């Protein structure tokens, strides 16, 4: 579980960098800019290479999309009823709607389900979480800023969003051989995603700003860590497929903490960065406990 320790360490490094005053207050934007424009595209190019798809994986790959649509259907009316701003609603949607199906999810799959299912985890992450945040996630952020869905603006944002066209390039060139030097270079850049994104979140994390945000934090974490996985388990039970090993991996992935990429998008769009950082900073360590709890329920299903 060295990946989990890395996550905790990088969060702590970000906090220490802020407390030390060694970086300017704008550091979160600079670090986030690297993640969006370099690390996320490289991660897409690296992960897609050599992935083999199976027909029975498509429903599992679609579950992040289903999770996001359910999040919108449930959270938008609730946030409006509570009288929260568009910015707060957008922040909660981006953070609670997408799970960290890669840098937390893949180690969890290896630990609980077995490393033979890592290929499925990558497919869920790329075709589900990653592609959804590159399209629907940008639409959510755009509406949260402007208050209206302008399809032309959304399309332009998607078309100029580096991770989106990196996914398209990755899929288009999946079967082409890459020189070793190019593959190594892409891998090195992709490996910067977790430490830099988490350092950005840790830098923005201020527990003293929890006052006045306890409600949104509680709602976001309850939805991400409790309600979303419970709903997906109910979905597979209704289909009679809860005992399928593919379904079990999909259910485990839905129990992951907030996605780093979605959180960085929220911060880049100035959607309550303090709230976003709190949801990530508290959600990741909490998920280590809740994911284990969900797997203890998922594993015996049959």
Secondary structure, DSSP 8 states (H G I E B T S, - for coil): -HHHHHHHHHHHHHHHHHHHT-S-TTHHHHHHHHIIIIIHHHHHHHHHTT----GGGHHHHHHHHHHHHHHHHHHHHHHHHTT--HHHHHHHHHHHHSB-TTTTHHHHHHHHT-GGGHHHHHHIIIIIIIHHIIIIIHHHHHHHHHSS--HHHHHHHHHT-HHHHHHHHHHHTTTS---HHHHHHHHHHHTHHHHHHHHHHHHH--GGG-TTTHHHHHHHHHIIIIIHHHHHHHHHHHHT-TTSHHHHHHHHHHT--B-HHHHHHHHHTTS-HHHHHHHHHHHHHHHHHHHHHHHHHHTT--
